[in-house]
Amino acid sequence: MTRLLFTLTLFVFLSCNGTRPEILGIQSNQLSSCPKTPNCINSFSPADDKIHFRSPVPFKKPVNEVKSIIINRIEAYPRAEIIKEETNYVYAEFTSLIMRYVDDVEFYIDEKNKLLHFRSASRLGSKDFGVNRKRVETLLKDLDI
């Protein structure tokens, strides 16, 4: 009985990560839109979308410096792993401590408009209790770019 309970518990913890979405990356000079669920924040959402929108961050530094600063912030964050880096794009996965839920976080450094855009979304479920918004706010706090 104990072995069965352990196996079921292990299965639950390991199955909470979901699969990596195929919609990630820069498409037509923007990041994918958020699903209708409230577990996503996106600088490309309409400004009147109070659930998903947060304004992008203007920057003055060169793109490579902005990217380096973002990477350093991500690397300092617990349970974060950078998955993909491009000249103007960074994609990372953030894993929750207990249930091992994975959130996908993207940054797009729009050199033309001098704006740092982002998208952070949960892979599973419909509610995240504001975790994605809080994470983005933490990563962007006092950002000197």
Secondary structure, DSSP 8 states (H G I E B T S, - for coil): -HHHHHHHHHHHHHTTT----TT-S-BTTB-----SSSSEEETTS-TT-TTTB---EE--S-HHHHHHHHHHHHHHSTTEEEEEEETTEEEEEEE-SSS--EEEEEEEEETTTTEEEEEEEESSSS--TTHHHHHHHHHHTT---
